[in-house]
Amino acid sequence: MKEHESVIFSKDHKFLEGLRWHDGHLWASDFFTKSVKRLASDGSSFETIAEIAGAPSGLGFLDDGSILVVSQADATIRRLTTGGSDSLYADFSSYAGGIGNDMIVTNSGHAYVGNFGFALGAEDPRPTHLVHVDPTGIVESVGGDVLFPNGMAITPDSVLLLAETWNHRITAFDIVDDGSLANQRVWAQLDESLHPDDIALDTDGGVWFGNALTLAEDSGFYRVIEGGEITDKVPVPGAWAVSCTFGGNSLDTLYMSCNTTTLDEFHEGHSSARITTANVGRRGAPSV
């Protein structure tokens, strides 16, 4: 396994999720400040784009320039326009077994969003389902049972890859023409010490994931290929490795959110966060 060093890009945040590279900038959701942030190109500052009362999580972008944001507490998706308006885009609370979580939005406007499925730290894990929101706003449950559906990526041949945090695996689905999901299967089964959070796909077909929920030496961002072989790691001991995305003009920089907290502190809203970067010798796959 090849290891890579990282450097600090931005610091003094609280709990960062949903890293996305869009329109020449890195974007992020900060749970505990309830803000959607757009960072300066050098990481020295950020702009608060919106405050989400229900705490923001997954981010996505529509071709009209508007931003989709998962509101965790009420399991909805908010739509932010370039003019500054904030409106309800979709309500998936009737399909969610827990608070809203990560999301991916395709270039054609299909959104896929996860939810915790249970009260983290207070209930035993139980399965839930992904939710699909089509470009007209129709909401439906898709795919089979999944356990804590988290980060997602879509391959060029229309396969949705999903991190199942509590099943320690990356799961694959075929995307059908209408946006529904079929042929659920295990893409990579991981060691039980690994809890994959957000994921990013590189052009060689590898998936990078953060190993969340640990501050120990196994904390870091890992690269796995289909079948389960781990090929690379960016260590971040002392922080939860949560979200990652490729960015930069050539999508050749891996951006990573590193949140220093414990499960008890997380429930109390206490955390400190930084974003680090690494050159891992690969490029991110373009959005589809």
C-alpha positions in Angstrom: 0.0 0.0 0.0 1.4 3.4 -1.0 1.2 6.2 1.5 0.9 9.9 0.6 1.6 13.0 2.7 -0.9 15.8 3.1 -0.7 19.5 3.8 -3.3 21.9 5.4 -5.4 23.8 2.9 -7.9 25.5 5.3 -8.6 25.4 9.0 -10.7 26.8 11.8 -13.9 25.1 10.8 -16.3 23.0 12.9 -17.4 19.8 11.2 -17.1 19.6 7.4 -19.0 17.3 5.1 -20.0 17.2 1.5 -16.8 18.5 -0.1 -17.4 19.3 -3.8 -15.4 21.0 -6.5 -17.6 23.2 -8.6 -17.0 26.2 -10.9 -13.3 26.6 -9.8 -14.0 26.5 -6.1 -14.1 24.0 -3.2 -17.5 23.9 -1.5 -18.4 22.3 1.9 -21.1 21.9 4.4 -20.3 22.7 8.0 -22.7 20.8 10.3 -22.2 22.8 13.5 -22.2 26.3 12.0 -25.2 25.2 9.8 -23.5 26.9 6.8 -22.7 26.1 3.2 -19.2 27.4 2.5 -17.3 28.3 -0.7 -13.6 28.5 -0.2 -11.1 30.8 -1.8 -8.7 29.2 -4.3 -5.8 29.2 -1.8 -8.0 28.2 1.2 -7.2 31.4 3.1 -10.8 32.5 3.4 -14.3 31.4 2.7 -17.7 32.8 1.9 -20.9 31.7 3.6 -23.3 31.0 0.8 -26.3 30.1 3.0 -27.3 29.0 6.4 -29.5 25.9 6.7 -31.5 25.7 9.9 -31.7 21.9 9.7 -27.9 21.6 9.3 -26.5 21.1 5.8 -25.0 17.8 4.5 -24.8 16.6 0.9 -24.3 19.2 -1.9 -25.1 19.1 -5.6 -25.5 21.5 -8.5 -28.0 21.9 -11.2 -27.3 23.2 -14.7 -29.2 26.4 -14.1 -26.6 27.4 -11.5 -28.7 26.6 -8.4 -27.4 24.6 -5.5 -29.1 21.6 -3.9 -28.4 21.1 -0.2 -29.6 18.3 2.1 -31.1 19.6 5.3 -30.3 16.9 7.8 -32.8 17.5 10.7 -36.0 17.5 8.5 -34.7 15.2 5.8 -35.4 17.6 3.0 -33.5 19.1 0.1 -33.2 22.9 -0.2 -32.6 24.7 -3.4 -30.5 27.9 -3.4 -30.5 30.1 -6.5 -27.9 32.4 -7.7 -30.1 35.3 -6.7 -30.0 34.2 -3.1 -33.4 32.6 -2.6 -33.9 29.5 -0.6 -36.8 27.1 -1.2 -37.9 23.6 -0.6 -36.9 21.3 -3.5 -37.9 17.9 -2.2 -39.1 16.3 1.1 -37.9 12.8 1.6 -38.7 12.5 5.3 -41.3 9.8 4.7 -38.7 7.6 3.2 -35.9 8.2 5.7 -35.3 6.1 8.8 -33.1 8.8 10.2 -31.7 12.3 9.5 -30.6 13.2 6.0 -27.1 12.5 4.9 -24.9 12.7 1.8 -26.1 13.3 -1.8 -25.0 13.1 -5.4 -26.6 15.0 -8.3 -26.1 14.0 -11.9 -25.5 16.4 -14.8 -29.0 15.6 -16.0 -30.5 16.6 -12.6 -31.2 13.2 -10.9 -30.4 13.4 -7.2 -29.7 10.4 -4.9 -29.7 11.0 -1.2 -29.0 8.8 1.9 -30.1 8.9 5.5 -28.7 7.6 8.7 -31.5 5.0 9.1 -31.3 5.1 12.9 -30.3 7.5 15.7 -26.5 7.3 15.7 -25.2 6.4 19.1 -28.7 5.9 20.6 -30.1 3.0 18.6 -28.7 -0.2 17.1 -28.0 0.1 13.3 -30.8 -0.8 11.0 -31.2 -0.8 7.2 -32.8 1.9 5.2 -32.9 2.8 1.5 -31.5 5.4 -0.9 -34.0 8.0 -2.2 -34.1 9.2 -5.8 -35.4 12.6 -6.7 -36.0 12.9 -10.5 -35.6 16.2 -12.4 -39.3 17.0 -12.0 -39.2 16.6 -8.2 -40.7 13.2 -7.9 -39.4 11.4 -4.8 -39.1 7.6 -4.5 -37.2 5.0 -2.6 -34.8 3.0 -4.8 -32.5 0.0 -4.4 -32.5 -2.6 -1.7 -31.6 -2.5 2.0 -28.5 -0.6 2.8 -26.9 0.2 6.2 -26.0 3.8 6.8 -25.8 4.9 3.1 -23.2 7.6 2.9 -21.0 9.0 0.1 -21.7 8.2 -3.6 -20.0 8.3 -7.0 -21.2 7.5 -10.5 -18.9 5.7 -13.0 -18.9 6.7 -16.7 -20.8 3.5 -17.5 -23.7 4.5 -15.2 -22.9 2.5 -12.1 -23.7 4.2 -8.8 -21.2 3.4 -6.1 -22.3 3.8 -2.5 -20.4 3.7 0.8 -22.3 1.6 3.4 -20.6 2.9 6.5 -21.8 0.2 9.0 -21.6 -2.6 6.5 -17.9 -1.8 5.8 -18.3 -1.9 2.1 -18.7 -0.2 -1.2 -22.0 -1.3 -2.9 -22.8 -1.0 -6.6 -26.1 -0.4 -8.4 -26.8 -0.1 -12.1 -28.7 3.1 -12.9 -31.7 2.4 -15.1 -32.8 5.0 -17.7 -35.6 6.3 -15.5 -33.1 6.9 -12.6 -34.1 3.8 -10.6 -31.4 1.4 -9.3 -31.0 -2.3 -10.2 -28.6 -5.2 -9.7 -27.4 -4.3 -6.2 -24.1 -6.0 -5.5 -20.9 -5.8 -3.3 -18.2 -3.9 -5.2 -15.6 -4.0 -2.4 -15.9 -5.6 1.0 -13.6 -3.8 3.5 -12.1 -4.8 6.8 -14.4 -4.3 9.8 -12.0 -1.6 11.1 -12.9 0.6 8.1 -16.1 2.7 8.1 -16.3 4.4 4.7 -17.8 7.9 4.7 -17.8 10.1 1.6 -16.1 8.8 -1.6 -14.4 10.1 -4.7 -13.8 8.3 -8.0 -10.5 8.6 -9.9 -10.1 8.1 -13.7 -8.5 4.7 -13.1 -11.6 3.4 -11.5 -10.4 3.5 -7.9 -12.6 4.8 -5.1 -11.1 7.0 -2.4 -13.0 7.0 0.9 -12.6 8.5 4.4 -12.4 6.1 7.3 -14.6 7.9 9.8 -15.3 7.3 13.5 -11.7 6.8 14.5 -8.9 9.0 15.8 -6.3 6.2 15.8 -3.5 5.3 13.3 -6.0 3.7 11.0 -7.7 7.1 10.4 -7.1 8.3 6.9 -8.3 8.4 3.3 -7.9 5.1 1.5 -8.1 4.0 -2.2 -9.8 0.7 -2.9 -10.4 -1.0 -6.3 -13.2 -3.4 -7.2 -12.8 -6.6 -5.3 -11.6 -4.9 -2.1 -7.8 -4.4 -2.6 -6.5 -1.3 -0.8 -3.8 0.4 -2.9 -3.2 3.8 -1.3 -3.6 5.7 2.0 -3.4 9.3 3.1 -3.0 9.1 6.9 -4.7 11.7 9.1 -4.3 10.3 12.7 -6.0 12.4 15.3 -9.1 13.2 13.2 -12.1 11.5 11.6 -11.4 11.2 7.9 -14.8 12.2 6.5 -15.2 13.7 3.1 -13.0 13.8 0.0 -13.2 15.1 -3.6 -10.8 15.8 -6.4 -10.4 19.4 -7.5 -8.1 21.9 -9.1 -8.1 22.8 -12.8 -7.0 19.3 -13.8 -8.9 17.5 -10.9 -5.5 16.3 -9.8 -5.6 17.4 -6.1 -7.4 15.3 -3.5 -9.2 17.6 -0.9 -10.0 16.0 2.4 -12.1 17.1 5.4 -10.6 16.0 8.8 -12.8 16.5 11.8 -11.4 16.2 15.3 -14.1 14.9 17.6 -15.4 11.8 19.3 -18.9 10.3 19.0 -19.9 11.8 22.4 -18.5 15.2 21.4 -20.2 14.9 18.0 -23.6 14.5 19.6 -22.9 17.6 21.8 -21.9 19.6 18.7 -18.2 19.9 19.6 -15.7 19.5 16.8 -12.8 21.3 15.1 -12.2 20.7 11.4 -9.5 21.4 8.7 -9.2 20.6 5.0 -6.0 19.0 3.8 -4.8 18.3 0.3 -2.6 15.6 -1.2 -1.1 14.9 -4.7 -1.8 11.2 -5.0 -0.7 10.8 -8.6 -4.2 10.3 -10.0 -7.0 12.5 -11.4 -10.6 12.7 -10.4 -13.3 11.3 -12.7 -15.5 14.1 -14.2 -19.1 14.3 -13.0 -21.6 12.5 -15.1 
